Each structure stands twice: as structure tokens, then as C-alpha cells.
């Protein structure tokens, strides 16, 4: 029983490590676009919160990708982490030549 539980936890961590960045980026992009559409079409200010959460998830997905590959998937994420975030938060800082 314990061995099965440990195998399930290990499989969940492996799944999160391999597909976590992709799922965070796609889910964040979807939420950000949905929030922007809600604000633009209805004027409902709650869409701003949805947009902010989606943007944070998108950035978390890029951070996860950079943690795995030591480079960012998109230039906007590279700019935000390189110039706007503290150095300890950037996993690709040692590989970058500026």
C-alpha cells in the first residue's frame, strides 16, 4: 500500500516537472485573454483580477520552463525576469551574456 502511494506521488511529481510549464503557460494565457475579453466587452472590473491571475500563471510557466531548460521560451518573459525581477529569482541568469 505504501509503495503504491509513493509511486503515485512520484508519478505526479514527474508529470508536474515535464508538463507543468506548458500547462501553466497555456492556462495562464487562456485566463489572461478571457479576462481581457470580459473587461473589453462587458466592462466588468472583475475581469482585471482574472487577467492578473492569468498573467501570473503565464509568468510562472515561463519560470518553470527556464528552471528546466535554463532559457526562457519568449522574449517578454526574458525581459521581465532579466530586468524587472531580482537576480535570485532568475534561473537563467548564469547562462545569459549581456
N, CA, C and O atoms as a GROMACS GRO file, in nm:
protein
  392
    1UNK      N    1   0.083  -0.120   0.000
    1UNK     CA    2   0.000   0.000   0.000
    1UNK      C    3   0.087   0.126   0.000
    1UNK      O    4   0.062   0.218  -0.077
    2UNK      N    5   0.187   0.129   0.085
    2UNK     CA    6   0.276   0.246   0.092
    2UNK      C    7   0.354   0.260  -0.038
    2UNK      O    8   0.375   0.372  -0.086
    3UNK      N    9   0.396   0.150  -0.096
    3UNK     CA   10   0.472   0.154  -0.221
    3UNK      C   11   0.389   0.211  -0.335
    3UNK      O   12   0.439   0.287  -0.417
    4UNK      N   13   0.261   0.175  -0.339
    4UNK     CA   14   0.172   0.228  -0.441
    4UNK      C   15   0.153   0.378  -0.422
    4UNK      O   16   0.153   0.454  -0.519
    5UNK      N   17   0.137   0.422  -0.298
    5UNK     CA   18   0.122   0.564  -0.270
    5UNK      C   19   0.247   0.642  -0.310
    5UNK      O   20   0.237   0.751  -0.368
    6UNK      N   21   0.363   0.588  -0.279
    6UNK     CA   22   0.487   0.654  -0.319
    6UNK      C   23   0.503   0.659  -0.471
    6UNK      O   24   0.552   0.758  -0.525
    7UNK      N   25   0.460   0.554  -0.538
    7UNK     CA   26   0.466   0.554  -0.685
    7UNK      C   27   0.373   0.657  -0.744
    7UNK      O   28   0.408   0.723  -0.843
    8UNK      N   29   0.256   0.673  -0.687
    8UNK     CA   30   0.161   0.774  -0.736
    8UNK      C   31   0.217   0.915  -0.714
    8UNK      O   32   0.206   1.000  -0.802
    9UNK      N   33   0.276   0.940  -0.599
    9UNK     CA   34   0.335   1.071  -0.571
    9UNK      C   35   0.452   1.098  -0.665
    9UNK      O   36   0.466   1.209  -0.717
   10UNK      N   37   0.536   0.997  -0.688
   10UNK     CA   38   0.649   1.013  -0.780
   10UNK      C   39   0.600   1.040  -0.921
   10UNK      O   40   0.658   1.123  -0.991
   11UNK      N   41   0.496   0.971  -0.964
   11UNK     CA   42   0.439   0.994  -1.097
   11UNK      C   43   0.379   1.134  -1.109
   11UNK      O   44   0.390   1.198  -1.213
   12UNK      N   45   0.315   1.182  -1.003
   12UNK     CA   46   0.258   1.317  -1.004
   12UNK      C   47   0.369   1.422  -1.014
   12UNK      O   48   0.354   1.520  -1.087
   13UNK      N   49   0.479   1.403  -0.941
   13UNK     CA   50   0.591   1.496  -0.950
   13UNK      C   51   0.655   1.493  -1.088
   13UNK      O   52   0.693   1.598  -1.141
   14UNK      N   53   0.667   1.376  -1.146
   14UNK     CA   54   0.723   1.364  -1.280
   14UNK      C   55   0.633   1.434  -1.382
   14UNK      O   56   0.682   1.504  -1.470
   15UNK      N   57   0.503   1.413  -1.371
   15UNK     CA   58   0.408   1.479  -1.460
   15UNK      C   59   0.416   1.631  -1.445
   15UNK      O   60   0.414   1.703  -1.544
   16UNK      N   61   0.424   1.680  -1.321
   16UNK     CA   62   0.434   1.825  -1.297
   16UNK      C   63   0.564   1.880  -1.351
   16UNK      O   64   0.567   1.992  -1.402
   17UNK      N   65   0.674   1.804  -1.340
   17UNK     CA   66   0.803   1.852  -1.389
   17UNK      C   67   0.806   1.859  -1.541
   17UNK      O   68   0.859   1.954  -1.598
   18UNK      N   69   0.749   1.759  -1.607
   18UNK     CA   70   0.755   1.754  -1.752
   18UNK      C   71   0.653   1.846  -1.817
   18UNK      O   72   0.686   1.917  -1.912
   19UNK      N   73   0.530   1.846  -1.769
   19UNK     CA   74   0.423   1.922  -1.834
   19UNK      C   75   0.379   2.047  -1.759
   19UNK      O   76   0.290   2.118  -1.806
   20UNK      N   77   0.438   2.074  -1.644
   20UNK     CA   78   0.393   2.187  -1.562
   20UNK      C   79   0.409   2.321  -1.631
   20UNK      O   80   0.318   2.404  -1.627
   21UNK      N   81   0.523   2.344  -1.694
   21UNK     CA   82   0.546   2.472  -1.760
   21UNK      C   83   0.450   2.496  -1.875
   21UNK      O   84   0.397   2.606  -1.891
   22UNK      N   85   0.426   2.392  -1.954
   22UNK     CA   86   0.334   2.404  -2.067
   22UNK      C   87   0.192   2.431  -2.018
   22UNK      O   88   0.123   2.518  -2.071
   23UNK      N   89   0.149   2.355  -1.918
   23UNK     CA   90   0.013   2.375  -1.867
   23UNK      C   91  -0.005   2.511  -1.802
   23UNK      O   92  -0.110   2.573  -1.817
   24UNK      N   93   0.096   2.557  -1.730
   24UNK     CA   94   0.086   2.690  -1.669
   24UNK      C   95   0.082   2.800  -1.775
   24UNK      O   96   0.005   2.895  -1.763
   25UNK      N   97   0.166   2.787  -1.878
   25UNK     CA   98   0.167   2.890  -1.982
   25UNK      C   99   0.036   2.893  -2.060
   25UNK      O  100  -0.019   3.000  -2.084
   26UNK      N  101  -0.014   2.776  -2.099
   26UNK     CA  102  -0.140   2.772  -2.175
   26UNK      C  103  -0.260   2.814  -2.091
   26UNK      O  104  -0.345   2.890  -2.137
   27UNK      N  105  -0.265   2.766  -1.967
   27UNK     CA  106  -0.375   2.805  -1.879
   27UNK      C  107  -0.371   2.953  -1.845
   27UNK      O  108  -0.475   3.019  -1.840
   28UNK      N  109  -0.252   3.005  -1.821
   28UNK     CA  110  -0.239   3.148  -1.792
   28UNK      C  111  -0.276   3.234  -1.910
   28UNK      O  112  -0.341   3.338  -1.894
   29UNK      N  113  -0.234   3.193  -2.029
   29UNK     CA  114  -0.269   3.269  -2.149
   29UNK      C  115  -0.420   3.268  -2.172
   29UNK      O  116  -0.479   3.370  -2.207
   30UNK      N  117  -0.482   3.152  -2.150
   30UNK     CA  118  -0.626   3.142  -2.167
   30UNK      C  119  -0.699   3.231  -2.067
   30UNK      O  120  -0.793   3.302  -2.104
   31UNK      N  121  -0.657   3.228  -1.941
   31UNK     CA  122  -0.722   3.313  -1.840
   31UNK      C  123  -0.699   3.462  -1.868
   31UNK      O  124  -0.790   3.543  -1.853
   32UNK      N  125  -0.578   3.498  -1.909
   32UNK     CA  126  -0.549   3.639  -1.937
   32UNK      C  127  -0.633   3.689  -2.054
   32UNK      O  128  -0.688   3.799  -2.049
   33UNK      N  129  -0.644   3.610  -2.159
   33UNK     CA  130  -0.726   3.650  -2.272
   33UNK      C  131  -0.874   3.657  -2.234
   33UNK      O  132  -0.944   3.749  -2.277
   34UNK      N  133  -0.920   3.561  -2.154
   34UNK     CA  134  -1.060   3.564  -2.110
   34UNK      C  135  -1.089   3.687  -2.024
   34UNK      O  136  -1.193   3.750  -2.039
   35UNK      N  137  -0.997   3.720  -1.936
   35UNK     CA  138  -1.016   3.841  -1.854
   35UNK      C  139  -1.016   3.967  -1.937
   35UNK      O  140  -1.095   4.058  -1.911
   36UNK      N  141  -0.928   3.974  -2.037
   36UNK     CA  142  -0.924   4.092  -2.124
   36UNK      C  143  -1.052   4.104  -2.206
   36UNK      O  144  -1.103   4.214  -2.226
   37UNK      N  145  -1.103   3.991  -2.252
   37UNK     CA  146  -1.228   3.993  -2.331
   37UNK      C  147  -1.345   4.036  -2.243
   37UNK      O  148  -1.429   4.114  -2.286
   38UNK      N  149  -1.351   3.986  -2.120
   38UNK     CA  150  -1.460   4.023  -2.029
   38UNK      C  151  -1.456   4.173  -2.000
   38UNK      O  152  -1.560   4.238  -2.001
   39UNK      N  153  -1.338   4.227  -1.976
   39UNK     CA  154  -1.328   4.370  -1.947
   39UNK      C  155  -1.366   4.452  -2.070
   39UNK      O  156  -1.436   4.553  -2.058
   40UNK      N  157  -1.319   4.410  -2.186
   40UNK     CA  158  -1.345   4.490  -2.306
   40UNK      C  159  -1.490   4.482  -2.353
   40UNK      O  160  -1.543   4.581  -2.403
   41UNK      N  161  -1.554   4.368  -2.337
   41UNK     CA  162  -1.691   4.354  -2.387
   41UNK      C  163  -1.796   4.400  -2.286
   41UNK      O  164  -1.894   4.464  -2.325
   42UNK      N  165  -1.777   4.367  -2.159
   42UNK     CA  166  -1.881   4.399  -2.060
   42UNK      C  167  -1.844   4.514  -1.969
   42UNK      O  168  -1.933   4.576  -1.909
   43UNK      N  169  -1.717   4.544  -1.958
   43UNK     CA  170  -1.675   4.649  -1.866
   43UNK      C  171  -1.675   4.605  -1.721
   43UNK      O  172  -1.663   4.688  -1.632
   44UNK      N  173  -1.688   4.476  -1.696
   44UNK     CA  174  -1.690   4.422  -1.561
   44UNK      C  175  -1.548   4.427  -1.503
   44UNK      O  176  -1.457   4.365  -1.559
   45UNK      N  177  -1.527   4.498  -1.393
   45UNK     CA  178  -1.392   4.510  -1.338
   45UNK      C  179  -1.337   4.380  -1.279
   45UNK      O  180  -1.217   4.371  -1.251
   46UNK      N  181  -1.422   4.279  -1.260
   46UNK     CA  182  -1.371   4.151  -1.210
   46UNK      C  183  -1.280   4.083  -1.312
   46UNK      O  184  -1.199   3.997  -1.277
   47UNK      N  185  -1.293   4.122  -1.437
   47UNK     CA  186  -1.207   4.066  -1.540
   47UNK      C  187  -1.062   4.106  -1.522
   47UNK      O  188  -0.972   4.036  -1.568
   48UNK      N  189  -1.037   4.218  -1.454
   48UNK     CA  190  -0.899   4.261  -1.427
   48UNK      C  191  -0.831   4.161  -1.335
   48UNK      O  192  -0.713   4.130  -1.353
   49UNK      N  193  -0.903   4.110  -1.237
   49UNK     CA  194  -0.847   4.009  -1.147
   49UNK      C  195  -0.816   3.880  -1.223
   49UNK      O  196  -0.712   3.818  -1.202
   50UNK      N  197  -0.907   3.839  -1.311
   50UNK     CA  198  -0.885   3.720  -1.392
   50UNK      C  199  -0.763   3.740  -1.483
   50UNK      O  200  -0.683   3.649  -1.500
   51UNK      N  201  -0.750   3.859  -1.540
   51UNK     CA  202  -0.635   3.890  -1.624
   51UNK      C  203  -0.504   3.885  -1.543
   51UNK      O  204  -0.403   3.833  -1.591
   52UNK      N  205  -0.507   3.938  -1.422
   52UNK     CA  206  -0.387   3.938  -1.338
   52UNK      C  207  -0.347   3.796  -1.297
   52UNK      O  208  -0.229   3.763  -1.298
   53UNK      N  209  -0.443   3.713  -1.262
   53UNK     CA  210  -0.414   3.575  -1.226
   53UNK      C  211  -0.360   3.499  -1.347
   53UNK      O  212  -0.265   3.421  -1.334
   54UNK      N  213  -0.420   3.521  -1.463
   54UNK     CA  214  -0.372   3.457  -1.585
   54UNK      C  215  -0.230   3.500  -1.620
   54UNK      O  216  -0.149   3.418  -1.662
   55UNK      N  217  -0.201   3.627  -1.604
   55UNK     CA  218  -0.066   3.676  -1.631
   55UNK      C  219   0.036   3.617  -1.534
   55UNK      O  220   0.148   3.583  -1.573
   56UNK      N  221  -0.003   3.605  -1.407
   56UNK     CA  222   0.086   3.544  -1.308
   56UNK      C  223   0.111   3.397  -1.339
   56UNK      O  224   0.223   3.348  -1.324
   57UNK      N  225   0.008   3.325  -1.382
   57UNK     CA  226   0.027   3.185  -1.420
   57UNK      C  227   0.116   3.173  -1.543
   57UNK      O  228   0.199   3.082  -1.550
   58UNK      N  229   0.098   3.262  -1.639
   58UNK     CA  230   0.182   3.262  -1.759
   58UNK      C  231   0.328   3.283  -1.723
   58UNK      O  232   0.416   3.214  -1.773
   59UNK      N  233   0.353   3.380  -1.634
   59UNK     CA  234   0.491   3.403  -1.589
   59UNK      C  235   0.545   3.285  -1.510
   59UNK      O  236   0.663   3.251  -1.523
   60UNK      N  237   0.463   3.223  -1.428
   60UNK     CA  238   0.508   3.105  -1.354
   60UNK      C  239   0.543   2.990  -1.448
   60UNK      O  240   0.637   2.915  -1.422
   61UNK      N  241   0.469   2.977  -1.556
   61UNK     CA  242   0.501   2.874  -1.655
   61UNK      C  243   0.633   2.901  -1.724
   61UNK      O  244   0.709   2.808  -1.750
   62UNK      N  245   0.662   3.027  -1.752
   62UNK     CA  246   0.790   3.060  -1.814
   62UNK      C  247   0.905   3.042  -1.713
   62UNK      O  248   1.015   3.001  -1.752
   63UNK      N  249   0.880   3.070  -1.586
   63UNK     CA  250   0.982   3.048  -1.486
   63UNK      C  251   1.011   2.898  -1.473
   63UNK      O  252   1.126   2.858  -1.461
   64UNK      N  253   0.906   2.818  -1.476
   64UNK     CA  254   0.923   2.673  -1.470
   64UNK      C  255   1.001   2.622  -1.591
   64UNK      O  256   1.088   2.536  -1.577
   65UNK      N  257   0.971   2.674  -1.709
   65UNK     CA  258   1.044   2.635  -1.830
   65UNK      C  259   1.192   2.675  -1.819
   65UNK      O  260   1.280   2.598  -1.856
   66UNK      N  261   1.217   2.794  -1.768
   66UNK     CA  262   1.356   2.840  -1.752
   66UNK      C  263   1.429   2.758  -1.646
   66UNK      O  264   1.549   2.738  -1.657
   67UNK      N  265   1.359   2.714  -1.547
   67UNK     CA  266   1.420   2.629  -1.445
   67UNK      C  267   1.465   2.496  -1.505
   67UNK      O  268   1.569   2.441  -1.467
   68UNK      N  269   1.386   2.444  -1.598
   68UNK     CA  270   1.421   2.317  -1.662
   68UNK      C  271   1.526   2.333  -1.772
   68UNK      O  272   1.617   2.250  -1.782
   69UNK      N  273   1.515   2.437  -1.854
   69UNK     CA  274   1.598   2.449  -1.975
   69UNK      C  275   1.704   2.558  -1.967
   69UNK      O  276   1.786   2.571  -2.059
   70UNK      N  277   1.705   2.637  -1.861
   70UNK     CA  278   1.800   2.747  -1.842
   70UNK      C  279   1.793   2.852  -1.952
   70UNK      O  280   1.893   2.917  -1.982
   71UNK      N  281   1.676   2.868  -2.011
   71UNK     CA  282   1.648   2.976  -2.105
   71UNK      C  283   1.497   2.998  -2.107
   71UNK      O  284   1.420   2.908  -2.072
   72UNK      N  285   1.456   3.117  -2.148
   72UNK     CA  286   1.314   3.147  -2.149
   72UNK      C  287   1.254   3.114  -2.285
   72UNK      O  288   1.323   3.116  -2.386
   73UNK      N  289   1.126   3.086  -2.285
   73UNK     CA  290   1.057   3.048  -2.407
   73UNK      C  291   1.018   3.170  -2.489
   73UNK      O  292   1.005   3.159  -2.611
   74UNK      N  293   1.000   3.285  -2.426
   74UNK     CA  294   0.959   3.404  -2.501
   74UNK      C  295   1.039   3.526  -2.456
   74UNK      O  296   1.080   3.534  -2.340
   75UNK      N  297   1.061   3.620  -2.548
   75UNK     CA  298   1.133   3.742  -2.512
   75UNK      C  299   1.066   3.828  -2.404
   75UNK      O  300   1.137   3.886  -2.322
   76UNK      N  301   0.932   3.840  -2.401
   76UNK     CA  302   0.874   3.919  -2.291
   76UNK      C  303   0.903   3.861  -2.152
   76UNK      O  304   0.931   3.936  -2.059
   77UNK      N  305   0.898   3.731  -2.140
   77UNK     CA  306   0.930   3.670  -2.010
   77UNK      C  307   1.077   3.690  -1.977
   77UNK      O  308   1.112   3.716  -1.862
   78UNK      N  309   1.163   3.678  -2.077
   78UNK     CA  310   1.306   3.702  -2.056
   78UNK      C  311   1.329   3.845  -2.009
   78UNK      O  312   1.407   3.868  -1.916
   79UNK      N  313   1.263   3.941  -2.071
   79UNK     CA  314   1.278   4.081  -2.032
   79UNK      C  315   1.230   4.103  -1.889
   79UNK      O  316   1.297   4.169  -1.810
   80UNK      N  317   1.112   4.049  -1.856
   80UNK     CA  318   1.057   4.071  -1.722
   80UNK      C  319   1.144   4.011  -1.613
   80UNK      O  320   1.166   4.074  -1.509
   81UNK      N  321   1.195   3.890  -1.635
   81UNK     CA  322   1.277   3.829  -1.532
   81UNK      C  323   1.418   3.885  -1.530
   81UNK      O  324   1.480   3.891  -1.424
   82UNK      N  325   1.469   3.928  -1.645
   82UNK     CA  326   1.606   3.980  -1.651
   82UNK      C  327   1.615   4.122  -1.595
   82UNK      O  328   1.709   4.154  -1.522
   83UNK      N  329   1.519   4.206  -1.628
   83UNK     CA  330   1.530   4.347  -1.595
   83UNK      C  331   1.444   4.391  -1.476
   83UNK      O  332   1.479   4.484  -1.405
   84UNK      N  333   1.332   4.324  -1.456
   84UNK     CA  334   1.237   4.371  -1.355
   84UNK      C  335   1.236   4.289  -1.227
   84UNK      O  336   1.192   4.339  -1.123
   85UNK      N  337   1.283   4.167  -1.231
   85UNK     CA  338   1.280   4.080  -1.113
   85UNK      C  339   1.417   4.079  -1.045
   85UNK      O  340   1.517   4.109  -1.110
   86UNK      N  341   1.422   4.045  -0.918
   86UNK     CA  342   1.551   4.033  -0.851
   86UNK      C  343   1.634   3.921  -0.914
   86UNK      O  344   1.580   3.827  -0.972
   87UNK      N  345   1.765   3.931  -0.902
   87UNK     CA  346   1.854   3.835  -0.965
   87UNK      C  347   1.837   3.693  -0.915
   87UNK      O  348   1.853   3.598  -0.992
   88UNK      N  349   1.805   3.676  -0.788
   88UNK     CA  350   1.792   3.541  -0.733
   88UNK      C  351   1.669   3.470  -0.787
   88UNK      O  352   1.658   3.348  -0.775
   89UNK      N  353   1.575   3.544  -0.846
   89UNK     CA  354   1.452   3.486  -0.899
   89UNK      C  355   1.469   3.436  -1.042
   89UNK      O  356   1.383   3.365  -1.093
   90UNK      N  357   1.579   3.472  -1.107
   90UNK     CA  358   1.604   3.438  -1.247
   90UNK      C  359   1.686   3.310  -1.257
   90UNK      O  360   1.805   3.314  -1.227
   91UNK      N  361   1.627   3.196  -1.297
   91UNK     CA  362   1.705   3.073  -1.304
   91UNK      C  363   1.803   3.070  -1.421
   91UNK      O  364   1.892   2.986  -1.422
   92UNK      N  365   1.789   3.157  -1.518
   92UNK     CA  366   1.876   3.156  -1.636
   92UNK      C  367   1.982   3.264  -1.630
   92UNK      O  368   2.045   3.293  -1.732
   93UNK      N  369   2.004   3.326  -1.514
   93UNK     CA  370   2.095   3.439  -1.505
   93UNK      C  371   2.240   3.400  -1.531
   93UNK      O  372   2.316   3.483  -1.582
   94UNK      N  373   2.282   3.279  -1.497
   94UNK     CA  374   2.420   3.239  -1.516
   94UNK      C  375   2.451   3.203  -1.660
   94UNK      O  376   2.568   3.203  -1.699
   95UNK      N  377   2.351   3.174  -1.741
   95UNK     CA  378   2.370   3.136  -1.880
   95UNK      C  379   2.360   3.254  -1.975
   95UNK      O  380   2.392   3.241  -2.093
   96UNK      N  381   2.316   3.370  -1.926
   96UNK     CA  382   2.290   3.484  -2.010
   96UNK      C  383   2.417   3.567  -2.027
   96UNK      O  384   2.490   3.590  -1.931
   97UNK      N  385   2.441   3.611  -2.149
   97UNK     CA  386   2.552   3.705  -2.175
   97UNK      C  387   2.491   3.835  -2.223
   97UNK      O  388   2.428   3.841  -2.328
   98UNK      N  389   2.510   3.939  -2.145
   98UNK     CA  390   2.451   4.069  -2.179
   98UNK      C  391   2.561   4.159  -2.229
   98UNK      O  392   2.536   4.275  -2.263
   0.00000   0.00000   0.00000
